[in-house]
């Protein structure tokens, strides 16, 4: 068995909890699928075992991935994670919170078990990965990588559902009501109001919004904590999405209602000249409504 010590203190990212850590593991799995559609990501929560299972069909972990800053996604705008820290920090937080995490690296016949250890080398408690090589299974599933997180209570999983659209939609009785654009989805359900997601992963709540938004990664750059987003960017992106209405009457009517309220969602619709056609359709509808109402 090999042991790899990471120079990451147990107290790193003190503001992160279980939902943030699980978000990072989802982000890695989703990015892997985005890079290769054959590398299908899937997940399952087993409540009686308090276990969340995340899989990728063709992913394979290398020990190089344990290096902080090591990332294959730095120049790919369609990916969320570009800092090379995500899954390492996620594992640190989960282990710190008392959950058990195991990586089944089937492609390389390895099992990775992260733990917190007292390191004589650093004189501190740090994260280490214990890698059992040449592990033998009686049967191997139809995916190369499986991550199992055990100790995840139903209350914890409820928090994850509230901050992850992929999980929300898997367990929802009704599909999300959305308007689709080239920049992402406008979320129409009341319980999604104010919420901002990137690729289905929660970023923040923006109270000035009248709707929720799920943006594509290439249109909103995030910091490592996935939280810092400027007020200008949020208003500009939402405005761009409402201008991408394709002439749809319901779409346009909602945009007009937002404009009449002076909502942040459409704060810059008159300034985005590249979407002039969308603006003209909103302006024409607003004019017709005004004439019918006010003469």
C-alpha positions as CSV (number, residue, x, y, z in Angstrom):
1,X,0.0,0.0,0.0
2,X,1.3,3.5,-0.9
3,X,0.7,6.6,1.1
4,X,0.6,10.0,-0.5
5,X,0.6,13.0,1.9
6,X,-0.9,16.2,0.7
7,X,0.5,19.5,2.0
8,X,-3.1,20.6,2.9
9,X,-3.9,21.5,6.5
10,X,-7.0,20.1,8.0
11,X,-8.3,23.6,8.6
12,X,-8.1,24.7,4.9
13,X,-11.3,26.3,3.5
14,X,-13.0,26.6,7.0
15,X,-16.2,28.0,5.4
16,X,-16.9,24.8,3.4
17,X,-19.3,22.1,4.6
18,X,-20.7,18.9,3.2
19,X,-22.8,20.6,0.4
20,X,-19.8,22.5,-0.9
21,X,-17.7,19.4,-0.9
22,X,-20.2,17.3,-2.7
23,X,-20.7,20.1,-5.2
24,X,-17.0,19.8,-6.1
25,X,-17.2,16.0,-6.7
26,X,-20.3,16.5,-8.9
27,X,-18.4,19.3,-10.8
28,X,-15.5,17.0,-11.5
29,X,-17.7,14.2,-12.7
30,X,-19.8,16.6,-14.9
31,X,-16.7,18.2,-16.3
32,X,-15.3,14.7,-17.2
33,X,-18.6,14.0,-19.1
34,X,-18.5,17.4,-20.8
35,X,-14.9,16.6,-22.0
36,X,-16.0,13.2,-23.3
37,X,-19.7,12.4,-23.7
38,X,-18.9,8.7,-23.6
39,X,-17.6,9.2,-20.0
40,X,-21.1,9.3,-18.6
41,X,-21.6,10.6,-15.1
42,X,-24.2,9.0,-12.8
43,X,-25.1,9.1,-9.1
44,X,-27.3,7.3,-6.6
45,X,-28.2,8.0,-2.9
46,X,-28.9,4.9,-0.7
47,X,-30.7,6.3,2.3
48,X,-30.6,3.1,4.4
49,X,-26.8,3.0,4.1
50,X,-26.4,6.8,4.2
51,X,-24.3,6.5,1.1
52,X,-23.9,8.6,-2.0
53,X,-22.3,6.9,-5.0
54,X,-20.9,9.0,-7.9
55,X,-19.6,7.3,-11.0
56,X,-17.9,8.0,-14.4
57,X,-17.8,5.4,-17.1
58,X,-14.3,5.9,-18.4
59,X,-12.5,8.1,-15.9
60,X,-9.3,6.9,-14.4
61,X,-7.3,8.6,-11.5
62,X,-3.6,9.1,-11.6
63,X,-1.5,10.0,-8.6
64,X,-0.5,13.1,-10.5
65,X,-4.0,14.4,-9.9
66,X,-3.2,14.6,-6.1
67,X,-0.9,17.6,-6.9
68,X,-2.5,20.9,-5.9
69,X,-2.9,22.9,-9.1
70,X,-2.7,19.9,-11.4
71,X,-5.7,20.2,-13.8
72,X,-6.4,19.3,-17.4
73,X,-9.1,21.9,-17.6
74,X,-7.3,25.2,-17.3
75,X,-7.8,26.3,-20.9
76,X,-11.3,24.9,-21.4
77,X,-14.0,27.5,-20.9
78,X,-16.7,24.8,-20.9
79,X,-15.4,23.5,-17.6
80,X,-16.1,24.8,-14.2
81,X,-13.1,23.5,-12.4
82,X,-9.8,25.0,-13.6
83,X,-7.8,25.5,-10.4
84,X,-6.7,21.9,-9.8
85,X,-7.9,21.9,-6.2
86,X,-11.5,20.8,-6.3
87,X,-11.7,17.1,-5.5
88,X,-8.7,17.2,-3.1
89,X,-10.4,20.0,-1.0
90,X,-13.7,18.3,-1.3
91,X,-12.3,15.1,0.2
92,X,-10.5,17.0,3.0
93,X,-13.8,18.6,4.0
94,X,-15.8,15.4,3.9
95,X,-13.2,13.5,6.0
96,X,-13.0,16.5,8.4
97,X,-16.8,16.3,8.8
98,X,-16.5,12.6,9.7
99,X,-17.7,11.0,6.5
100,X,-16.0,8.0,4.9
101,X,-14.8,8.4,1.3
102,X,-13.5,5.7,-0.9
103,X,-12.4,5.9,-4.6
104,X,-12.7,2.7,-6.5
105,X,-10.2,3.2,-9.4
106,X,-11.2,0.1,-11.3
107,X,-9.2,0.9,-14.4
108,X,-6.0,0.6,-12.4
109,X,-7.1,-2.0,-9.9
110,X,-6.7,0.5,-7.1
111,X,-8.7,1.5,-4.0
112,X,-8.0,5.0,-2.7
113,X,-8.9,5.8,1.0
114,X,-8.3,9.3,2.1
115,X,-7.7,10.0,5.9
116,X,-6.5,12.8,8.1
117,X,-3.2,11.8,9.7
118,X,-0.6,13.4,12.1
119,X,2.4,13.9,9.8
120,X,5.8,13.8,11.4
121,X,7.1,15.5,8.2
122,X,4.9,18.5,8.6
123,X,4.3,18.4,12.4
124,X,0.6,18.8,11.7
125,X,-2.6,17.0,10.8
126,X,-2.9,16.7,7.1
127,X,-4.8,14.8,4.4
128,X,-3.3,11.6,3.1
129,X,-4.4,9.1,0.5
130,X,-3.8,5.4,1.2
131,X,-3.7,3.6,-2.2
132,X,-4.1,-0.2,-2.3
133,X,-2.7,-1.3,-5.6
134,X,-3.5,-4.5,-7.5
135,X,-6.8,-4.8,-5.6
136,X,-9.0,-7.7,-6.8
137,X,-12.7,-7.6,-7.1
138,X,-15.1,-10.5,-7.6
139,X,-17.0,-8.4,-10.1
140,X,-16.3,-5.0,-11.6
141,X,-19.2,-2.6,-12.6
142,X,-19.5,-1.0,-16.0
143,X,-17.6,2.1,-15.0
144,X,-14.0,2.8,-14.4
145,X,-14.4,5.2,-11.4
146,X,-16.7,5.0,-8.4
147,X,-16.7,7.4,-5.5
148,X,-18.6,6.3,-2.4
149,X,-19.3,8.7,0.4
150,X,-20.7,7.1,3.5
151,X,-22.2,8.8,6.6
152,X,-24.3,11.2,4.5
153,X,-27.5,11.6,6.5
154,X,-30.9,12.2,4.8
155,X,-30.8,15.7,6.3
156,X,-27.4,16.3,4.6
157,X,-28.7,15.0,1.4
158,X,-31.7,17.3,1.5
159,X,-29.2,20.2,1.7
160,X,-27.5,18.8,-1.4
161,X,-30.8,18.5,-3.3
162,X,-31.4,22.2,-2.5
163,X,-28.1,23.3,-4.0
164,X,-27.8,20.9,-7.0
165,X,-30.2,20.9,-9.9
166,X,-29.1,17.5,-11.1
167,X,-30.0,16.0,-7.8
168,X,-33.2,18.1,-7.5
169,X,-34.4,16.9,-10.9
170,X,-33.6,13.3,-10.2
171,X,-35.9,13.2,-7.2
172,X,-38.5,15.9,-8.1
173,X,-42.1,14.8,-8.9
174,X,-42.3,17.5,-11.6
175,X,-39.6,18.6,-14.1
176,X,-38.2,22.1,-13.7
177,X,-40.1,24.8,-15.6
178,X,-37.5,26.6,-17.7
179,X,-37.0,28.9,-20.7
180,X,-33.9,27.7,-22.7
181,X,-31.4,30.0,-24.2
182,X,-27.9,29.7,-25.7
183,X,-26.5,31.0,-22.4
184,X,-28.3,28.6,-20.1
185,X,-31.7,28.2,-18.6
186,X,-34.1,30.7,-17.0
187,X,-35.7,28.9,-14.0
188,X,-39.4,29.7,-13.6
189,X,-40.3,27.7,-10.5
190,X,-40.9,29.9,-7.4
191,X,-38.6,27.8,-5.3
192,X,-35.7,28.7,-7.7
193,X,-36.2,32.4,-7.5
194,X,-33.0,34.4,-6.8
195,X,-30.8,31.3,-7.2
196,X,-27.8,31.3,-9.5
197,X,-26.3,28.0,-10.8
198,X,-23.5,27.1,-13.2
199,X,-24.0,23.8,-15.0
200,X,-26.6,22.9,-12.3
201,X,-24.3,23.6,-9.4
202,X,-25.4,26.3,-6.9
203,X,-23.2,29.5,-6.8
204,X,-25.2,32.1,-4.9
205,X,-28.5,33.8,-4.2
206,X,-29.0,37.2,-5.8
207,X,-31.9,38.8,-4.2
208,X,-32.5,41.4,-6.9
209,X,-33.4,38.7,-9.4
210,X,-37.0,37.9,-10.1
211,X,-36.1,34.5,-11.5
212,X,-33.4,31.8,-11.1
213,X,-30.7,31.1,-13.6
214,X,-28.6,28.1,-14.6
215,X,-25.7,29.4,-16.7
216,X,-23.3,27.6,-18.9
217,X,-19.7,27.6,-17.6
218,X,-18.2,29.5,-20.5
219,X,-20.4,32.5,-19.7
220,X,-19.6,33.0,-16.0
221,X,-16.1,32.7,-14.6
222,X,-16.0,31.7,-10.9
223,X,-13.3,31.9,-8.3
224,X,-12.1,28.8,-6.5
225,X,-14.8,29.0,-3.9
226,X,-17.5,29.3,-6.7
227,X,-19.1,32.2,-4.9
228,X,-17.6,35.6,-6.0
229,X,-19.7,36.9,-8.8
230,X,-20.0,40.6,-9.6
231,X,-23.3,42.5,-9.6
232,X,-22.6,43.8,-13.1
233,X,-22.0,40.3,-14.5
234,X,-25.2,38.9,-13.0
235,X,-27.3,41.7,-14.5
236,X,-25.6,41.6,-17.9
237,X,-25.9,37.8,-18.2
238,X,-29.5,37.7,-17.2
239,X,-30.3,40.6,-19.6
240,X,-28.5,38.7,-22.4
241,X,-30.6,35.6,-21.7
242,X,-33.9,37.5,-21.9
243,X,-32.9,39.0,-25.2
244,X,-32.3,35.5,-26.6
245,X,-36.0,34.9,-26.8
246,X,-36.3,33.7,-30.4
247,X,-39.6,35.5,-30.8
248,X,-41.4,33.3,-28.3
249,X,-44.6,35.1,-27.1
250,X,-44.5,33.8,-23.5
251,X,-40.8,34.5,-23.2
252,X,-41.3,38.1,-24.5
253,X,-44.3,38.8,-22.3
254,X,-42.3,37.8,-19.2
255,X,-39.4,40.0,-20.3
256,X,-41.8,43.0,-20.7
257,X,-43.2,42.4,-17.2
258,X,-39.7,42.5,-15.8
259,X,-38.9,45.7,-17.7
260,X,-42.0,47.4,-16.3
261,X,-40.9,46.4,-12.8
262,X,-37.4,47.7,-13.5
263,X,-36.0,44.3,-12.5
264,X,-32.3,43.6,-12.3
265,X,-32.9,40.6,-14.6
266,X,-33.3,43.0,-17.6
267,X,-31.2,46.0,-16.4
268,X,-29.1,46.0,-19.5
269,X,-31.4,44.9,-22.3
270,X,-31.2,48.3,-24.1
271,X,-27.3,48.2,-23.9
272,X,-26.6,44.8,-25.5
273,X,-26.4,45.8,-29.2
274,X,-25.5,42.3,-30.4
275,X,-29.0,41.1,-29.4
276,X,-30.9,43.9,-31.1
277,X,-33.5,41.6,-32.6
278,X,-34.4,40.3,-29.2
279,X,-34.7,43.8,-27.8
280,X,-36.9,45.0,-30.7
281,X,-39.4,42.1,-30.0
282,X,-39.6,43.1,-26.3
283,X,-39.9,46.8,-27.2
284,X,-42.7,46.1,-29.7
285,X,-44.6,44.0,-27.2
286,X,-44.2,46.7,-24.5
287,X,-45.6,49.3,-26.9
288,X,-48.6,47.1,-27.8
289,X,-49.3,46.5,-24.1
290,X,-49.0,50.3,-23.4
291,X,-51.4,51.2,-26.2
292,X,-54.1,48.7,-25.1
293,X,-53.8,49.8,-21.5
294,X,-53.2,53.5,-21.9
295,X,-54.3,54.5,-25.4
